[in-house]
Amino acid sequence: MELDFEVVDLPDADHVSEGEQAPDFTRPLVNDEFWEDASLSELTAEGPVVLVFYTMDGAFPATYMWNELRDRDFDEYDATTVGLSISTPYEHKTLIEEREMSFDLFSDPTNAVAEQYGIAHDLSGMAGISEPRPAVFVIDEERTVQYAWVAGEWPEFPEYDALEAAVDAL
């Protein structure tokens, strides 16, 4: 099959791993109606969180990931699934509406949260611009990472069955 894109190996990432504490952060959290500042610790105080880092709204990997999570009913699990990308709150609202998503999305245009998690990726040919590499962290109520998946190439997608098993194990 002829691909319309090039698969690119990503450099090794020194990312947050299983058993480590997930860094806390506060960013605008967008839903289908509005957005407001929220922190990861506020979400984990209510229960486990599936934190999904993705490139940017409108890119095919984001669409594919969110369609897959929606189709697998990740909004039905006993964990809150939220996304995080460099896209603005306005772009997030559009993605949520177009994909008919029930997931909230953190907006982090500076990519500082991905830097904290060790998954920032500089974009080739775009000096000073970075985005998170695709990654998923399952985080318990104490903010301990119970499951971590980080892409080693672009594009790459999580093993969704393994992700479901990690959430089921909480």
C-alpha positions in Angstrom: 0.0 0.0 0.0 1.3 3.5 -0.9 1.3 5.9 2.1 0.6 9.6 1.6 3.1 10.3 4.4 6.5 9.3 5.6 6.9 7.2 8.8 9.5 8.9 10.9 11.4 7.3 13.8 11.3 9.6 16.8 14.3 10.0 19.2 14.2 8.3 22.5 12.1 10.1 25.1 12.9 10.4 28.8 9.2 10.3 29.7 7.3 9.8 32.9 7.1 6.0 33.5 4.8 3.6 35.3 5.2 3.9 39.1 6.3 7.6 38.9 4.1 10.5 40.0 2.5 12.3 37.1 3.4 16.0 37.1 0.5 18.3 38.0 -0.5 21.2 35.8 -3.3 23.7 35.3 -4.5 24.6 31.8 -7.9 25.5 30.2 -10.1 22.4 30.0 -12.5 22.5 27.1 -15.9 20.7 26.8 -18.7 21.1 24.3 -20.1 24.2 26.1 -17.3 26.2 27.7 -13.8 26.1 29.1 -12.2 26.9 32.4 -8.9 26.4 34.1 -8.5 23.0 35.7 -5.7 21.0 37.1 -4.8 17.3 36.8 -4.9 17.0 40.6 -8.5 18.2 40.6 -9.4 15.5 38.1 -7.5 12.7 40.0 -9.2 13.8 43.3 -12.4 12.5 41.6 -10.9 9.3 40.4 -8.4 7.8 37.9 -7.6 9.7 34.7 -6.6 8.5 31.2 -4.5 11.4 29.9 -4.1 11.3 26.1 -1.5 13.5 24.5 -1.9 14.0 20.8 -0.5 16.2 18.1 -2.9 18.9 17.2 -6.6 19.2 16.3 -7.3 18.5 12.6 -4.3 16.3 12.1 -5.3 12.8 11.0 -3.6 11.1 14.0 -5.8 13.1 16.4 -8.9 12.3 14.5 -8.0 8.6 14.4 -7.2 8.4 18.1 -10.3 10.2 19.3 -12.6 8.2 16.9 -11.1 4.9 18.3 -11.5 6.0 21.9 -15.1 7.1 21.2 -15.9 3.9 19.4 -14.4 1.9 22.3 -16.7 3.7 24.7 -13.9 5.2 26.8 -16.4 7.6 28.3 -18.1 4.6 30.0 -15.0 3.5 32.1 -14.5 4.3 35.7 -11.8 6.7 34.7 -12.0 10.2 33.2 -10.5 10.3 29.8 -9.1 13.7 28.8 -6.9 14.9 26.0 -4.1 17.4 25.8 -2.6 19.1 22.7 -1.1 22.4 21.6 -4.4 23.4 20.0 -6.3 26.4 21.3 -9.6 26.2 23.2 -11.4 27.4 20.0 -9.9 24.6 18.0 -10.8 22.1 20.7 -14.4 23.1 20.7 -14.5 22.6 16.9 -13.0 19.1 17.2 -15.4 18.1 20.0 -18.4 19.2 17.9 -17.2 17.7 14.6 -16.2 14.3 16.2 -19.3 14.3 18.5 -16.9 13.7 21.4 -17.8 13.5 25.1 -14.2 13.9 26.1 -12.8 17.2 27.5 -9.5 18.5 26.1 -6.7 20.5 27.8 -5.3 23.4 25.7 -1.5 23.8 26.0 -0.3 26.0 23.1 3.2 26.4 24.7 3.6 22.6 24.9 4.9 23.1 28.5 3.0 20.1 29.9 4.5 17.8 27.2 7.9 19.1 28.3 7.1 18.2 31.9 6.2 14.7 30.8 9.3 14.3 28.7 7.4 13.9 25.4 7.8 17.2 23.6 8.7 16.9 20.0 10.3 19.7 17.9 8.6 20.0 14.5 11.0 19.7 11.6 11.2 22.9 9.5 9.3 24.9 12.1 11.9 26.6 14.4 10.7 27.1 17.9 7.5 25.0 17.4 6.9 21.7 19.2 4.0 19.5 20.0 3.5 16.4 22.2 4.3 13.1 20.6 1.3 10.8 20.9 1.2 9.3 24.4 -1.2 7.9 26.9 -0.9 7.8 30.7 -3.3 6.0 33.0 -3.1 7.9 36.3 -4.6 6.8 39.7 -6.1 9.0 42.4 -2.6 9.6 44.0 -1.3 10.7 40.5 0.8 7.6 40.2 1.2 6.5 36.6 -0.2 3.0 36.3 0.3 2.6 32.5 2.4 4.6 30.1 2.6 4.4 26.3 4.7 6.8 24.3 5.0 6.7 20.5 8.4 5.8 19.1 7.6 6.8 15.6 5.2 9.1 13.7 2.5 8.2 13.1 2.0 5.5 15.8 -1.0 4.7 17.8 -1.5 3.1 21.2 -2.3 -0.6 21.6 -5.9 0.1 22.5 -6.5 -3.4 23.9 -3.6 -3.0 26.3 -4.9 0.5 27.3 -8.4 -1.0 28.0 -6.8 -3.7 30.1 -4.9 -1.1 32.1 -8.0 0.9 32.8 -9.9 -2.2 33.7 -7.2 -3.1 36.2 -7.7 0.1 38.2 
